[in-house]
Amino acid sequence: MATRGGPKTAEAIRQAAIDSFFLHGYEATTLRDLAGEVGVKVGSLYNHISSKEELLFSIMSEVLRDLQAELDRALEGWTAPSERLRVAIECHIAFHAHRAKEVFIGNSELRSLAPDRRAVIIELRDAYEHQVRTIVEEGQASGEFYYPEPRLATFAIVAIGTHVSSWYRPDGSLSLAEVASAYADLLLRAMHNPEVQVAPGDVLAAVEADNAPDAPEAAPAG
C-alpha cells in the first residue's frame, strides 16, 4: 500500500519483488535485498508494505484477478461455445506469456502463504477454472463438443496455457499469436472429434503387459 506521494516507490518495490521472487525464490529474498534494489532504507519499505508475505500475496492475488478480468473482457460479444472456448484459450496463453514471472511465482510459492491467504488464492484459481469449465459444458450441452470429461478438458487447457509461460520467447521462431492459435486449433479439434480412439486403459494395459518380467518374446516374423 503506497503512502501519499509514493506510488512510484511502491511500484518499484513490487517490481523488485517480482524479479527477486522469480530469480531467487521467496524464502531467499530479504527485505534488505528489495530495499537495496529500489534504493531506499529497509525501514522505508514499511511505508508501502506491511510485510514480505503481504507483498507476495498482493502479487499472487493481483495476477489472478487480472487474468479473470482479461478473460471477461475478451469474451464480450462472443456467444457460440466454440468461439468462446477459442477466445478463452488464446487469451489464457497470451496472458501467461506476458506475465510469465508472476505466473511462475503463483505456481511455486503458494506454500509460502499463511493458510487464510492461501485459501484466497485457491478460491481465485477455482473461480477462473470454473468459468473455463462452464464454456466446455455449454459446448457439450449444445452438441458442439464431444469430449466427455469437462473437468479434464479444463485441466488440459489451463495446464497448456500455464506451461507456455515457461518456454515462450518473443524472439522465437513462432509469434505469440501463432502459438496461441496453434494450441487453440489442437484443443478444439480434440473437442470436436466424436470418435473414441481407443478404449480407456487399453494402451496402458498393453504397455504394462509388454514390460512385465515374464512377458513372452515376440515370435520372429516369417
C-alpha positions as CSV (number, residue, x, y, z in Angstrom):
1,M,0.0,0.0,0.0
2,A,1.6,3.3,-1.1
3,T,1.8,6.3,1.0
4,R,0.8,9.7,-0.3
5,G,3.3,10.8,-2.9
6,G,4.9,7.4,-3.1
7,P,3.2,5.3,-5.8
8,K,6.3,5.1,-7.9
9,T,8.3,3.7,-5.0
10,A,5.5,1.2,-4.2
11,E,5.6,0.0,-7.8
12,A,9.4,-0.2,-7.8
13,I,9.2,-2.3,-4.7
14,R,6.6,-4.6,-6.3
15,Q,8.7,-5.0,-9.5
16,A,11.8,-5.7,-7.5
17,A,9.9,-8.3,-5.5
18,I,8.6,-10.0,-8.7
19,D,12.1,-10.1,-10.2
20,S,13.7,-11.4,-7.0
21,F,11.0,-13.9,-6.1
22,F,11.2,-15.2,-9.7
23,L,15.0,-15.5,-9.8
24,H,15.8,-16.5,-6.2
25,G,12.6,-17.6,-4.6
26,Y,10.5,-16.0,-1.8
27,E,12.4,-17.5,1.1
28,A,15.8,-16.4,-0.3
29,T,14.7,-12.8,-0.8
30,T,15.1,-10.5,2.1
31,L,13.6,-7.1,2.6
32,R,17.1,-5.7,2.7
33,D,17.6,-7.1,-0.8
34,L,14.4,-5.3,-2.0
35,A,15.4,-2.1,-0.3
36,G,18.8,-2.1,-1.9
37,E,17.3,-2.8,-5.3
38,V,14.9,0.1,-5.0
39,G,17.4,2.4,-3.3
40,V,15.7,3.1,0.0
41,K,16.3,2.1,3.6
42,V,14.8,-1.1,4.9
43,G,12.6,0.9,7.3
44,S,11.2,2.9,4.5
45,L,9.7,-0.2,2.9
46,Y,7.1,-0.3,5.7
47,N,5.7,2.9,4.4
48,H,4.5,0.8,1.4
49,I,4.1,-2.7,2.6
50,S,3.2,-4.4,5.9
51,S,5.4,-7.5,5.4
52,K,7.2,-9.6,2.8
53,E,4.3,-12.1,2.9
54,E,1.8,-9.3,2.2
55,L,3.8,-8.3,-0.8
56,L,3.8,-11.9,-2.1
57,F,0.1,-12.2,-1.5
58,S,-0.6,-9.0,-3.4
59,I,1.4,-10.2,-6.4
60,M,-0.3,-13.6,-6.5
61,S,-3.8,-12.3,-6.0
62,E,-3.4,-9.4,-8.4
63,V,-2.2,-11.6,-11.3
64,L,-5.2,-13.9,-10.8
65,R,-7.7,-11.0,-10.7
66,D,-6.1,-9.5,-13.8
67,L,-6.4,-12.9,-15.6
68,Q,-10.1,-13.1,-14.7
69,A,-10.7,-9.5,-15.8
70,E,-8.8,-10.1,-19.1
71,L,-10.9,-13.2,-19.8
72,D,-14.1,-11.3,-19.1
73,R,-13.2,-8.6,-21.5
74,A,-12.1,-11.0,-24.2
75,L,-15.3,-13.0,-24.1
76,E,-17.6,-10.0,-24.5
77,G,-19.6,-10.3,-27.7
78,W,-18.9,-14.0,-28.3
79,T,-21.8,-16.4,-27.9
80,A,-21.1,-19.8,-29.6
81,P,-19.2,-22.2,-27.3
82,S,-16.6,-23.0,-30.0
83,E,-15.9,-19.3,-30.4
84,R,-15.9,-18.6,-26.7
85,L,-13.5,-21.5,-26.0
86,R,-11.1,-20.4,-28.7
87,V,-11.1,-16.9,-27.2
88,A,-10.6,-18.3,-23.7
89,I,-7.7,-20.5,-24.8
90,E,-5.9,-17.8,-26.8
91,C,-6.4,-15.2,-24.1
92,H,-5.2,-17.6,-21.4
93,I,-2.0,-18.4,-23.4
94,A,-1.2,-14.8,-24.2
95,F,-1.8,-13.6,-20.6
96,H,0.6,-16.3,-19.3
97,A,3.3,-15.5,-21.8
98,H,3.1,-11.7,-21.0
99,R,3.0,-12.2,-17.2
100,A,5.4,-15.2,-17.0
101,K,7.3,-14.1,-13.9
102,E,4.2,-13.6,-11.8
103,V,2.7,-16.8,-13.1
104,F,5.8,-18.7,-12.0
105,I,5.6,-17.1,-8.6
106,G,2.0,-18.0,-8.3
107,N,2.6,-21.6,-9.1
108,S,5.7,-22.1,-7.0
109,E,5.1,-20.0,-3.8
110,L,1.6,-21.0,-2.7
111,R,3.2,-22.9,0.2
112,S,4.8,-19.7,1.4
113,L,1.4,-18.1,2.3
114,A,-0.4,-18.3,5.6
115,P,-3.5,-20.6,5.4
116,D,-6.0,-17.8,5.2
117,R,-4.2,-16.1,2.3
118,R,-3.6,-19.4,0.6
119,A,-7.3,-20.1,0.7
120,V,-8.0,-16.8,-1.1
121,I,-5.6,-17.7,-3.9
122,I,-7.1,-21.2,-4.3
123,E,-10.6,-19.6,-4.4
124,L,-9.5,-17.2,-7.2
125,R,-7.9,-20.1,-9.1
126,D,-11.0,-22.2,-8.7
127,A,-13.3,-19.4,-9.9
128,Y,-11.3,-19.0,-13.0
129,E,-11.2,-22.7,-13.8
130,H,-14.9,-22.9,-13.2
131,Q,-15.5,-20.2,-15.9
132,V,-13.5,-22.1,-18.4
133,R,-15.2,-25.4,-17.5
134,T,-18.6,-23.7,-17.9
135,I,-17.7,-22.9,-21.5
136,V,-16.8,-26.6,-22.1
137,E,-20.0,-27.8,-20.5
138,E,-22.0,-25.3,-22.6
139,G,-20.4,-26.8,-25.7
140,Q,-21.3,-30.3,-24.6
141,A,-24.9,-29.3,-24.0
142,S,-25.2,-27.6,-27.4
143,G,-23.7,-30.6,-29.2
144,E,-20.6,-28.8,-30.4
145,F,-18.2,-30.6,-28.1
146,Y,-17.9,-34.4,-27.8
147,Y,-15.2,-34.7,-25.2
148,P,-16.9,-36.5,-22.2
149,E,-14.8,-35.1,-19.3
150,P,-15.2,-31.3,-19.0
151,R,-13.1,-31.2,-15.8
152,L,-10.1,-33.0,-17.6
153,A,-10.5,-30.8,-20.6
154,T,-10.4,-27.7,-18.4
155,F,-7.2,-29.0,-16.6
156,A,-5.6,-29.5,-20.1
157,I,-6.5,-26.0,-21.3
158,V,-5.2,-24.4,-18.1
159,A,-2.0,-26.5,-18.0
160,I,-1.1,-25.8,-21.6
161,G,-1.5,-22.1,-21.2
162,T,0.4,-22.0,-18.0
163,H,3.3,-24.1,-19.4
164,V,3.7,-21.7,-22.4
165,S,4.9,-19.2,-19.8
166,S,7.9,-21.4,-19.0
167,W,9.3,-21.6,-22.6
168,Y,7.9,-18.9,-24.8
169,R,10.3,-16.2,-26.0
170,P,9.4,-13.2,-28.2
171,D,12.4,-13.8,-30.4
172,G,11.5,-17.5,-31.1
173,S,10.5,-18.9,-34.4
174,L,6.8,-18.5,-33.8
175,S,4.9,-15.4,-32.7
176,L,2.7,-15.5,-29.6
177,A,-0.3,-15.2,-31.9
178,E,0.8,-18.2,-33.9
179,V,1.4,-20.2,-30.7
180,A,-1.9,-19.3,-29.2
181,S,-3.8,-20.1,-32.4
182,A,-2.0,-23.4,-32.9
183,Y,-2.8,-24.6,-29.4
184,A,-6.4,-23.5,-29.8
185,D,-6.7,-25.5,-33.0
186,L,-5.2,-28.5,-31.3
187,L,-7.6,-28.4,-28.4
188,L,-10.7,-27.5,-30.4
189,R,-10.1,-30.3,-32.9
190,A,-10.0,-32.7,-30.0
191,M,-13.2,-31.3,-28.6
192,H,-15.0,-31.6,-31.9
193,N,-13.9,-35.2,-32.6
194,P,-16.8,-37.6,-31.8
195,E,-14.7,-40.8,-32.3
196,V,-13.2,-42.6,-29.3
197,Q,-9.7,-43.5,-30.4
198,V,-9.1,-46.5,-28.0
199,A,-11.0,-47.9,-25.1
200,P,-9.8,-46.4,-21.8
201,G,-6.9,-48.3,-20.3
202,D,-6.1,-50.4,-23.4
203,V,-2.8,-48.7,-24.2
204,L,-1.5,-48.7,-20.6
205,A,-2.5,-52.3,-20.2
206,A,-0.6,-53.3,-23.3
207,V,2.5,-51.3,-22.2
208,E,2.4,-52.9,-18.8
209,A,2.0,-56.3,-20.3
210,D,5.0,-55.8,-22.6
211,N,7.1,-54.6,-19.7
212,A,6.1,-57.5,-17.4
213,P,9.2,-59.6,-16.4
214,D,7.6,-62.8,-17.6
215,A,6.2,-61.3,-20.9
216,P,6.8,-63.8,-23.8
217,E,9.2,-62.7,-26.5
218,A,7.6,-61.8,-29.8
219,A,7.8,-64.7,-32.3
220,P,10.1,-64.0,-35.3
221,A,8.5,-62.9,-38.5
222,G,8.2,-65.3,-41.4
